[in-house]
Amino acid sequence: MIDKTIITRYDQEGSRQAEDPVIRELRANLMINGELYLSMMCLPQHFEELAVGFMFSEGLIKSYADISNIDATCTGNIFVFTHEPVVYNKNENRVLVSGCANGSVNMAFLNEANLQPLSGDLTYSYEEIVSMMATFSGQSPIFKETGAVHSAALLFKNGENIFFEDIGRHNAVDKVVGTALMRDLPISEGALLISGRVSSEIALKTTRLGIPVMISQSAPTSMSVAIAEKVGMTLVGFARGRRFNVYSGNSRIT
């Protein structure tokens, strides 16, 4: 997971050699029914959760039950077989996004028909959000050691907490979602917390998943705010310490 490398460190006293931790990066290949769908640069662990979450957020499956078998090798080859054929065009309407690891998103999700209003009566108080982010910020061991990963978590009112770190923000979200699906948890009843900026593909992914509340330690983009407003998502940014900004869906903050 974490390797060591020799670096030359410079400071006011000059330069010296030192050992420094660096994150391990691996190319994972997602094979769907025997055909390569795409490759993802990610941390070398939790491949199955990543594949399930990605396929769900892409609309390739509707639930974990659609998968008949899934297996992953330690070298990052993920083999997924579904009960029914998966029909897709790998290159149709895809856009290279601003996220990490050269990810892409199916921009068909921007169509009016795919931007359905988010429902549910989920609400959070000011103190709950502050407490959630404090818990979230303390769960990043790999970031604390390397500074090279993003974090994502799905928190539920009953205290259930799914947390992952990965090189890419979207990978961390997919691993969280994949785990929730595999555990048969109600994704739409949780709040998604992320460490990085909220760009359009993250907002689209969250909308596709039916998650009504997203909270970030960083800033949103104008397109992500527009998407959140369109679907009625509560979008919170700059949640640090005891302050945060609500960009959309303030009615869920009590």
Contacts in CASP RR format, 6 or more apart in sequence:
PFRMAT RR
TARGET T0000
AUTHOR 0000-0000-0000
METHOD contacts of the structure
MODEL  1
MIDKTIITRYDQEGSRQAEDPVIRELRANLMINGELYLSMMCLPQHFEEL
AVGFMFSEGLIKSYADISNIDATCTGNIFVFTHEPVVYNKNENRVLVSGC
ANGSVNMAFLNEANLQPLSGDLTYSYEEIVSMMATFSGQSPIFKETGAVH
SAALLFKNGENIFFEDIGRHNAVDKVVGTALMRDLPISEGALLISGRVSS
EIALKTTRLGIPVMISQSAPTSMSVAIAEKVGMTLVGFARGRRFNVYSGN
SRIT
1 23 0 8 1.000
1 24 0 8 1.000
1 43 0 8 1.000
1 44 0 8 1.000
1 45 0 8 1.000
1 142 0 8 1.000
2 21 0 8 1.000
2 22 0 8 1.000
2 23 0 8 1.000
2 24 0 8 1.000
2 142 0 8 1.000
2 145 0 8 1.000
2 146 0 8 1.000
3 21 0 8 1.000
3 22 0 8 1.000
3 23 0 8 1.000
3 24 0 8 1.000
4 19 0 8 1.000
4 20 0 8 1.000
4 21 0 8 1.000
4 22 0 8 1.000
5 19 0 8 1.000
5 20 0 8 1.000
5 22 0 8 1.000
6 17 0 8 1.000
6 18 0 8 1.000
6 19 0 8 1.000
6 20 0 8 1.000
7 17 0 8 1.000
7 18 0 8 1.000
7 19 0 8 1.000
7 20 0 8 1.000
8 15 0 8 1.000
8 16 0 8 1.000
8 17 0 8 1.000
8 18 0 8 1.000
9 15 0 8 1.000
9 16 0 8 1.000
9 17 0 8 1.000
9 18 0 8 1.000
9 20 0 8 1.000
21 145 0 8 1.000
21 146 0 8 1.000
22 146 0 8 1.000
22 148 0 8 1.000
23 43 0 8 1.000
23 142 0 8 1.000
23 146 0 8 1.000
23 147 0 8 1.000
23 148 0 8 1.000
23 149 0 8 1.000
23 167 0 8 1.000
24 43 0 8 1.000
24 44 0 8 1.000
25 41 0 8 1.000
25 42 0 8 1.000
25 43 0 8 1.000
25 44 0 8 1.000
25 167 0 8 1.000
26 41 0 8 1.000
26 42 0 8 1.000
26 43 0 8 1.000
26 44 0 8 1.000
26 75 0 8 1.000
26 76 0 8 1.000
27 39 0 8 1.000
27 40 0 8 1.000
27 41 0 8 1.000
27 76 0 8 1.000
28 39 0 8 1.000
28 40 0 8 1.000
28 41 0 8 1.000
28 42 0 8 1.000
28 47 0 8 1.000
28 50 0 8 1.000
28 72 0 8 1.000
28 76 0 8 1.000
28 77 0 8 1.000
28 78 0 8 1.000
29 36 0 8 1.000
29 39 0 8 1.000
29 76 0 8 1.000
29 77 0 8 1.000
29 78 0 8 1.000
30 36 0 8 1.000
30 37 0 8 1.000
30 38 0 8 1.000
30 39 0 8 1.000
30 40 0 8 1.000
30 51 0 8 1.000
30 54 0 8 1.000
30 55 0 8 1.000
30 78 0 8 1.000
30 80 0 8 1.000
31 37 0 8 1.000
31 77 0 8 1.000
31 78 0 8 1.000
31 79 0 8 1.000
31 80 0 8 1.000
32 55 0 8 1.000
32 60 0 8 1.000
32 80 0 8 1.000
32 81 0 8 1.000
32 82 0 8 1.000
32 86 0 8 1.000
33 80 0 8 1.000
33 81 0 8 1.000
33 82 0 8 1.000
33 85 0 8 1.000
33 86 0 8 1.000
34 79 0 8 1.000
34 81 0 8 1.000
37 88 0 8 1.000
37 90 0 8 1.000
38 90 0 8 1.000
40 50 0 8 1.000
40 54 0 8 1.000
40 101 0 8 1.000
40 103 0 8 1.000
40 171 0 8 1.000
41 101 0 8 1.000
41 102 0 8 1.000
41 167 0 8 1.000
41 168 0 8 1.000
42 50 0 8 1.000
42 101 0 8 1.000
42 166 0 8 1.000
42 167 0 8 1.000
42 168 0 8 1.000
42 171 0 8 1.000
43 142 0 8 1.000
43 149 0 8 1.000
43 165 0 8 1.000
43 166 0 8 1.000
43 167 0 8 1.000
43 171 0 8 1.000
44 74 0 8 1.000
44 76 0 8 1.000
46 164 0 8 1.000
46 175 0 8 1.000
46 179 0 8 1.000
47 72 0 8 1.000
47 76 0 8 1.000
47 78 0 8 1.000
48 70 0 8 1.000
48 71 0 8 1.000
48 72 0 8 1.000
48 78 0 8 1.000
48 182 0 8 1.000
49 164 0 8 1.000
49 174 0 8 1.000
49 175 0 8 1.000
49 178 0 8 1.000
49 179 0 8 1.000
49 182 0 8 1.000
50 78 0 8 1.000
50 166 0 8 1.000
50 171 0 8 1.000
50 174 0 8 1.000
50 175 0 8 1.000
50 178 0 8 1.000
51 70 0 8 1.000
51 72 0 8 1.000
51 78 0 8 1.000
51 80 0 8 1.000
52 61 0 8 1.000
52 64 0 8 1.000
52 67 0 8 1.000
52 70 0 8 1.000
52 174 0 8 1.000
52 177 0 8 1.000
52 178 0 8 1.000
52 181 0 8 1.000
52 182 0 8 1.000
53 174 0 8 1.000
53 175 0 8 1.000
53 177 0 8 1.000
53 178 0 8 1.000
53 181 0 8 1.000
54 174 0 8 1.000
55 61 0 8 1.000
55 67 0 8 1.000
55 80 0 8 1.000
56 62 0 8 1.000
56 63 0 8 1.000
56 64 0 8 1.000
56 177 0 8 1.000
56 178 0 8 1.000
56 181 0 8 1.000
56 209 0 8 1.000
57 173 0 8 1.000
57 174 0 8 1.000
57 177 0 8 1.000
57 205 0 8 1.000
57 208 0 8 1.000
57 209 0 8 1.000
58 106 0 8 1.000
59 208 0 8 1.000
60 82 0 8 1.000
60 86 0 8 1.000
60 88 0 8 1.000
61 67 0 8 1.000
61 82 0 8 1.000
61 86 0 8 1.000
63 181 0 8 1.000
64 178 0 8 1.000
64 181 0 8 1.000
64 182 0 8 1.000
64 184 0 8 1.000
66 82 0 8 1.000
66 83 0 8 1.000
66 84 0 8 1.000
67 80 0 8 1.000
67 81 0 8 1.000
67 82 0 8 1.000
67 83 0 8 1.000
68 81 0 8 1.000
68 82 0 8 1.000
68 83 0 8 1.000
69 79 0 8 1.000
69 80 0 8 1.000
69 81 0 8 1.000
70 78 0 8 1.000
70 79 0 8 1.000
70 80 0 8 1.000
70 81 0 8 1.000
71 78 0 8 1.000
71 79 0 8 1.000
72 78 0 8 1.000
72 79 0 8 1.000
92 106 0 8 1.000
93 106 0 8 1.000
93 107 0 8 1.000
93 108 0 8 1.000
94 104 0 8 1.000
94 105 0 8 1.000
94 106 0 8 1.000
94 107 0 8 1.000
95 104 0 8 1.000
95 105 0 8 1.000
95 107 0 8 1.000
96 102 0 8 1.000
96 103 0 8 1.000
96 104 0 8 1.000
97 103 0 8 1.000
97 104 0 8 1.000
97 105 0 8 1.000
97 170 0 8 1.000
97 199 0 8 1.000
97 200 0 8 1.000
97 201 0 8 1.000
98 199 0 8 1.000
98 200 0 8 1.000
98 201 0 8 1.000
98 221 0 8 1.000
99 168 0 8 1.000
99 169 0 8 1.000
99 170 0 8 1.000
99 199 0 8 1.000
99 201 0 8 1.000
99 202 0 8 1.000
100 150 0 8 1.000
100 167 0 8 1.000
100 168 0 8 1.000
100 169 0 8 1.000
100 170 0 8 1.000
100 171 0 8 1.000
101 167 0 8 1.000
101 168 0 8 1.000
101 171 0 8 1.000
103 170 0 8 1.000
103 201 0 8 1.000
105 200 0 8 1.000
105 201 0 8 1.000
105 204 0 8 1.000
105 205 0 8 1.000
108 114 0 8 1.000
109 115 0 8 1.000
109 204 0 8 1.000
109 207 0 8 1.000
109 208 0 8 1.000
110 204 0 8 1.000
110 227 0 8 1.000
114 208 0 8 1.000
115 207 0 8 1.000
115 227 0 8 1.000
115 230 0 8 1.000
115 231 0 8 1.000
116 207 0 8 1.000
116 231 0 8 1.000
117 231 0 8 1.000
117 232 0 8 1.000
118 188 0 8 1.000
118 207 0 8 1.000
118 210 0 8 1.000
118 211 0 8 1.000
118 212 0 8 1.000
118 231 0 8 1.000
118 232 0 8 1.000
118 233 0 8 1.000
119 188 0 8 1.000
119 212 0 8 1.000
120 188 0 8 1.000
120 212 0 8 1.000
122 157 0 8 1.000
122 189 0 8 1.000
122 190 0 8 1.000
122 191 0 8 1.000
122 212 0 8 1.000
122 213 0 8 1.000
122 252 0 8 1.000
123 252 0 8 1.000
123 253 0 8 1.000
123 254 0 8 1.000
124 132 0 8 1.000
124 191 0 8 1.000
124 213 0 8 1.000
124 252 0 8 1.000
124 253 0 8 1.000
124 254 0 8 1.000
125 253 0 8 1.000
125 254 0 8 1.000
126 253 0 8 1.000
126 254 0 8 1.000
129 215 0 8 1.000
129 236 0 8 1.000
129 239 0 8 1.000
129 244 0 8 1.000
129 253 0 8 1.000
130 239 0 8 1.000
130 241 0 8 1.000
130 242 0 8 1.000
130 244 0 8 1.000
132 155 0 8 1.000
132 191 0 8 1.000
132 193 0 8 1.000
132 215 0 8 1.000
133 193 0 8 1.000
133 215 0 8 1.000
133 217 0 8 1.000
133 239 0 8 1.000
133 240 0 8 1.000
133 241 0 8 1.000
133 244 0 8 1.000
134 241 0 8 1.000
135 155 0 8 1.000
135 161 0 8 1.000
136 151 0 8 1.000
136 153 0 8 1.000
136 155 0 8 1.000
136 163 0 8 1.000
136 193 0 8 1.000
136 195 0 8 1.000
136 217 0 8 1.000
137 217 0 8 1.000
139 151 0 8 1.000
139 153 0 8 1.000
139 163 0 8 1.000
140 149 0 8 1.000
140 151 0 8 1.000
140 165 0 8 1.000
140 195 0 8 1.000
141 165 0 8 1.000
142 148 0 8 1.000
142 149 0 8 1.000
142 165 0 8 1.000
143 149 0 8 1.000
143 150 0 8 1.000
143 151 0 8 1.000
143 165 0 8 1.000
143 195 0 8 1.000
148 167 0 8 1.000
149 165 0 8 1.000
149 166 0 8 1.000
149 167 0 8 1.000
149 168 0 8 1.000
149 172 0 8 1.000
150 165 0 8 1.000
150 166 0 8 1.000
150 167 0 8 1.000
150 168 0 8 1.000
150 169 0 8 1.000
150 172 0 8 1.000
150 194 0 8 1.000
150 195 0 8 1.000
150 196 0 8 1.000
151 163 0 8 1.000
151 164 0 8 1.000
151 165 0 8 1.000
151 172 0 8 1.000
151 193 0 8 1.000
151 194 0 8 1.000
151 195 0 8 1.000
152 163 0 8 1.000
152 164 0 8 1.000
152 166 0 8 1.000
152 169 0 8 1.000
152 172 0 8 1.000
152 173 0 8 1.000
152 175 0 8 1.000
152 176 0 8 1.000
152 192 0 8 1.000
152 193 0 8 1.000
152 194 0 8 1.000
152 195 0 8 1.000
153 161 0 8 1.000
153 162 0 8 1.000
153 163 0 8 1.000
153 164 0 8 1.000
153 176 0 8 1.000
153 192 0 8 1.000
153 193 0 8 1.000
153 194 0 8 1.000
154 160 0 8 1.000
154 161 0 8 1.000
154 162 0 8 1.000
154 176 0 8 1.000
154 177 0 8 1.000
154 180 0 8 1.000
154 185 0 8 1.000
154 187 0 8 1.000
154 190 0 8 1.000
154 191 0 8 1.000
154 192 0 8 1.000
154 193 0 8 1.000
154 211 0 8 1.000
155 161 0 8 1.000
155 162 0 8 1.000
155 190 0 8 1.000
155 191 0 8 1.000
155 193 0 8 1.000
156 185 0 8 1.000
156 186 0 8 1.000
156 189 0 8 1.000
156 190 0 8 1.000
156 191 0 8 1.000
157 189 0 8 1.000
157 190 0 8 1.000
160 185 0 8 1.000
162 176 0 8 1.000
162 179 0 8 1.000
162 180 0 8 1.000
162 185 0 8 1.000
163 176 0 8 1.000
164 172 0 8 1.000
164 175 0 8 1.000
164 176 0 8 1.000
164 179 0 8 1.000
165 172 0 8 1.000
166 172 0 8 1.000
166 175 0 8 1.000
169 194 0 8 1.000
169 195 0 8 1.000
169 196 0 8 1.000
169 202 0 8 1.000
170 201 0 8 1.000
170 202 0 8 1.000
170 205 0 8 1.000
172 194 0 8 1.000
173 192 0 8 1.000
173 194 0 8 1.000
173 202 0 8 1.000
173 205 0 8 1.000
173 206 0 8 1.000
174 205 0 8 1.000
176 192 0 8 1.000
177 187 0 8 1.000
177 209 0 8 1.000
180 187 0 8 1.000
181 187 0 8 1.000
187 209 0 8 1.000
187 210 0 8 1.000
187 211 0 8 1.000
188 209 0 8 1.000
188 210 0 8 1.000
188 211 0 8 1.000
188 212 0 8 1.000
190 211 0 8 1.000
190 212 0 8 1.000
190 213 0 8 1.000
191 211 0 8 1.000
191 213 0 8 1.000
191 214 0 8 1.000
191 215 0 8 1.000
192 206 0 8 1.000
192 209 0 8 1.000
192 211 0 8 1.000
192 213 0 8 1.000
192 214 0 8 1.000
192 215 0 8 1.000
193 214 0 8 1.000
193 215 0 8 1.000
193 216 0 8 1.000
194 202 0 8 1.000
194 214 0 8 1.000
194 215 0 8 1.000
194 216 0 8 1.000
194 217 0 8 1.000
194 218 0 8 1.000
195 216 0 8 1.000
195 217 0 8 1.000
195 218 0 8 1.000
196 216 0 8 1.000
196 217 0 8 1.000
196 218 0 8 1.000
197 216 0 8 1.000
197 218 0 8 1.000
197 219 0 8 1.000
197 220 0 8 1.000
197 221 0 8 1.000
198 214 0 8 1.000
198 216 0 8 1.000
198 218 0 8 1.000
198 219 0 8 1.000
198 220 0 8 1.000
198 221 0 8 1.000
198 224 0 8 1.000
198 235 0 8 1.000
198 237 0 8 1.000
199 220 0 8 1.000
199 221 0 8 1.000
199 223 0 8 1.000
199 224 0 8 1.000
200 221 0 8 1.000
200 223 0 8 1.000
200 224 0 8 1.000
200 227 0 8 1.000
202 214 0 8 1.000
202 224 0 8 1.000
203 214 0 8 1.000
203 220 0 8 1.000
203 223 0 8 1.000
203 224 0 8 1.000
203 227 0 8 1.000
203 228 0 8 1.000
203 233 0 8 1.000
203 235 0 8 1.000
204 227 0 8 1.000
206 214 0 8 1.000
206 233 0 8 1.000
207 227 0 8 1.000
207 231 0 8 1.000
207 233 0 8 1.000
211 233 0 8 1.000
212 232 0 8 1.000
212 233 0 8 1.000
212 234 0 8 1.000
212 252 0 8 1.000
213 233 0 8 1.000
213 234 0 8 1.000
213 236 0 8 1.000
213 252 0 8 1.000
214 228 0 8 1.000
214 233 0 8 1.000
214 234 0 8 1.000
214 235 0 8 1.000
214 236 0 8 1.000
215 236 0 8 1.000
215 237 0 8 1.000
215 239 0 8 1.000
215 244 0 8 1.000
216 236 0 8 1.000
216 237 0 8 1.000
216 238 0 8 1.000
216 239 0 8 1.000
217 237 0 8 1.000
217 238 0 8 1.000
217 239 0 8 1.000
217 240 0 8 1.000
218 237 0 8 1.000
218 238 0 8 1.000
219 237 0 8 1.000
219 238 0 8 1.000
220 228 0 8 1.000
220 235 0 8 1.000
220 237 0 8 1.000
220 247 0 8 1.000
224 235 0 8 1.000
225 235 0 8 1.000
225 247 0 8 1.000
225 248 0 8 1.000
227 233 0 8 1.000
228 234 0 8 1.000
228 235 0 8 1.000
228 247 0 8 1.000
228 248 0 8 1.000
228 249 0 8 1.000
229 248 0 8 1.000
229 249 0 8 1.000
232 248 0 8 1.000
232 249 0 8 1.000
233 248 0 8 1.000
233 249 0 8 1.000
234 246 0 8 1.000
234 248 0 8 1.000
234 249 0 8 1.000
234 250 0 8 1.000
234 251 0 8 1.000
234 252 0 8 1.000
234 253 0 8 1.000
235 246 0 8 1.000
235 247 0 8 1.000
235 248 0 8 1.000
235 249 0 8 1.000
236 244 0 8 1.000
236 245 0 8 1.000
236 246 0 8 1.000
236 247 0 8 1.000
236 253 0 8 1.000
237 244 0 8 1.000
237 245 0 8 1.000
237 246 0 8 1.000
237 247 0 8 1.000
238 244 0 8 1.000
238 245 0 8 1.000
246 253 0 8 1.000
END
